[in-house]
């Protein structure tokens, strides 16, 4: 699986905001290049059987306008599917979810490489955002891209091993570094330094349980 912390440095992170109707939504963007062709990456992120191998089991009606549900996680509607370039879905959880969408964009880079971008746009309660900041979703997506990278190189692990790994010291080191990088991205967006520090500490503690 290689050096786990090296994976952190392969991802570019950006934090921002966007107007969604009358509300302000937060955005997190992750970008990295995979050593796999675009068709291969597209299949990995749209095939239900393959998604279950690097992320979570998923059920649904897999067409534009159809719904999906990730086991124990978000669900929603498939809003756009332009093979092999772009996939956009609503990303909803809880009894009364606010606006939340995820868009994946793929672009070829040379021979056999693919630039992967994931953007998550969401309206979240101010008290939650001020407590945890963008790292609350950013760390989760870093973990997802880690799993996707392992899957694409043939180094994927079983769901049972993944649960064990998530409680390991190595996983805590990964989450800590991820949280720190999201703190830097938050600071680069113009956030107040005290807010950046407080939310980074709180988010890392939430994920590590420490």
C-alpha positions in Angstrom: 0.0 0.0 0.0 3.0 2.3 0.1 3.7 5.0 2.6 0.2 6.0 3.9 1.1 9.6 4.5 2.4 10.0 1.0 -1.2 9.8 -0.2 -2.0 13.0 1.7 0.5 14.9 -0.5 -1.0 13.7 -3.7 -4.3 15.6 -3.1 -4.8 19.3 -3.8 -7.5 20.8 -1.4 -9.5 24.0 -1.8 -12.1 25.5 0.5 -14.7 28.1 -0.6 -18.3 29.3 -0.6 -21.0 29.5 -3.2 -24.5 31.0 -3.3 -27.3 28.4 -3.4 -30.5 30.3 -3.8 -30.7 32.6 -0.8 -28.2 30.7 1.2 -24.4 30.4 1.4 -23.0 27.0 0.9 -19.6 25.8 1.8 -17.5 24.0 -0.8 -14.6 21.5 -0.6 -12.6 20.5 -3.6 -10.2 17.6 -3.9 -8.0 17.0 -6.9 -5.5 14.3 -7.6 -4.1 12.3 -10.5 -4.4 8.5 -10.6 -2.2 6.2 -12.7 -5.2 4.7 -14.5 -7.1 5.6 -17.7 -10.2 7.6 -17.5 -12.5 4.8 -18.5 -11.1 2.7 -15.7 -11.5 5.4 -13.1 -15.0 6.1 -14.4 -16.0 2.4 -14.0 -14.6 2.4 -10.5 -16.7 5.3 -9.3 -19.9 4.3 -11.1 -20.1 0.5 -10.9 -22.1 -0.5 -7.8 -20.0 -3.7 -7.5 -16.7 -1.8 -7.5 -17.9 1.1 -5.3 -18.6 -1.6 -2.6 -15.0 -2.7 -2.8 -13.4 0.7 -2.1 -16.1 2.7 -0.4 -19.5 1.3 0.7 -22.2 -1.0 -0.5 -24.7 0.9 -2.6 -28.2 0.2 -3.8 -30.6 2.0 -6.0 -31.9 2.8 -9.5 -28.7 3.7 -11.3 -29.9 6.2 -14.0 -30.3 9.9 -14.2 -33.4 10.7 -12.0 -33.0 7.5 -10.1 -32.1 7.3 -6.4 -29.3 5.6 -4.6 -28.4 4.8 -1.0 -24.9 4.1 0.5 -25.1 1.6 3.4 -24.9 3.6 6.6 -24.2 6.8 4.8 -25.7 9.3 2.4 -28.2 8.8 -0.3 -30.0 10.9 -2.9 -30.7 11.4 -6.6 -28.5 10.9 -9.6 -28.7 14.4 -11.1 -26.2 14.2 -14.0 -24.2 11.4 -15.7 -22.0 12.3 -18.6 -19.7 9.3 -19.2 -16.8 9.4 -18.8 -16.4 13.0 -17.7 -18.9 14.0 -15.0 -21.2 12.5 -12.3 -23.3 14.7 -10.1 -25.6 13.5 -7.3 -27.4 14.9 -4.3 -25.8 13.8 -1.1 -28.3 13.7 1.7 -28.5 12.2 5.2 -30.7 12.6 8.2 -34.5 13.3 8.5 -34.4 16.9 7.3 -31.3 17.4 5.1 -30.3 20.8 3.7 -28.9 21.3 0.2 -25.9 19.0 -0.5 -24.4 17.9 -3.8 -21.3 16.0 -4.9 -19.8 16.3 -8.4 -17.0 14.1 -9.7 -15.1 15.3 -12.8 -12.6 13.2 -14.7 -10.1 14.5 -17.3 -7.3 12.5 -19.1 -3.7 13.5 -18.5 -1.3 12.0 -20.9 -1.3 8.2 -21.5 -3.0 6.1 -18.9 -3.5 8.8 -16.3 -6.6 10.6 -15.0 -7.1 13.9 -13.2 -9.9 13.2 -10.6 -11.8 16.1 -9.1 -14.5 15.8 -6.4 -16.4 18.9 -5.3 -18.9 18.8 -2.4 -21.2 21.8 -2.0 -23.4 21.9 1.1 -25.4 24.2 3.3 -24.7 23.3 6.9 -25.9 24.8 10.2 -23.6 27.7 11.2 -23.0 26.2 14.7 -21.7 22.9 13.1 -19.5 24.8 10.5 -18.0 27.1 13.2 -17.3 24.1 15.4 -15.8 21.7 12.9 -15.1 23.6 9.7 -14.6 22.1 6.2 -12.4 19.3 7.5 -15.6 17.6 8.8 -16.4 16.4 5.3 -12.9 16.9 3.9 -11.3 14.1 6.0 -14.0 11.7 5.0 -13.3 12.4 1.3 -9.6 12.0 1.9 -10.3 8.5 3.3 -12.5 7.8 0.3 -9.8 8.8 -2.2 -7.3 6.7 -0.2 -9.6 3.7 -0.7 -10.1 4.5 -4.4 -6.4 4.8 -4.9 -5.7 1.4 -3.3 -8.5 -0.1 -5.4 -7.1 1.2 -8.7 -3.6 -0.1 -8.0 -5.0 -3.5 -6.9 -4.0 -3.0 -3.3 -7.6 -2.8 -1.9 -8.5 -4.3 1.4 -11.6 -6.3 2.5 -14.4 -4.5 4.3 -13.4 -6.4 7.4 -9.8 -5.4 7.2 -10.9 -1.8 6.5 -12.8 -1.7 9.8 -9.7 -2.9 11.6 -7.5 -0.4 9.8 -9.7 2.5 10.7 -8.9 1.9 14.4 -5.2 1.5 13.9 -2.5 4.0 14.8 -1.7 4.4 11.1 -5.3 5.5 10.4 -5.1 8.0 13.2 -1.9 9.4 11.7 -3.6 9.7 8.3 -6.6 11.4 9.7 -4.5 13.8 11.8 -2.4 14.9 8.7 -5.6 15.2 6.6 -7.2 17.4 9.2 -4.1 19.6 9.3 -4.1 19.9 5.5 -7.8 20.9 5.6 -6.9 23.5 8.2 -4.3 25.0 5.8 -6.9 25.0 3.0 -9.4 26.7 5.3 -6.8 29.3 6.2 -6.0 29.9 2.6 -9.7 30.7 2.0 -9.4 33.7 4.3 -10.8 32.1 7.5 -9.9 33.7 10.9 -6.7 32.0 12.3 -8.3 31.3 15.7 -11.3 29.6 13.9 -9.0 27.6 11.8 -7.1 26.3 14.8 -10.2 25.5 16.9 -12.0 23.7 14.1 -8.9 21.7 13.1 -8.4 20.5 16.6 -12.1 19.6 17.0 -12.4 17.8 13.7 -9.2 15.7 14.3 -10.5 14.8 17.8 -13.9 13.8 16.4 -12.3 11.4 13.8 -9.7 9.9 16.1 -11.8 9.7 19.2 -9.1 11.5 21.2 
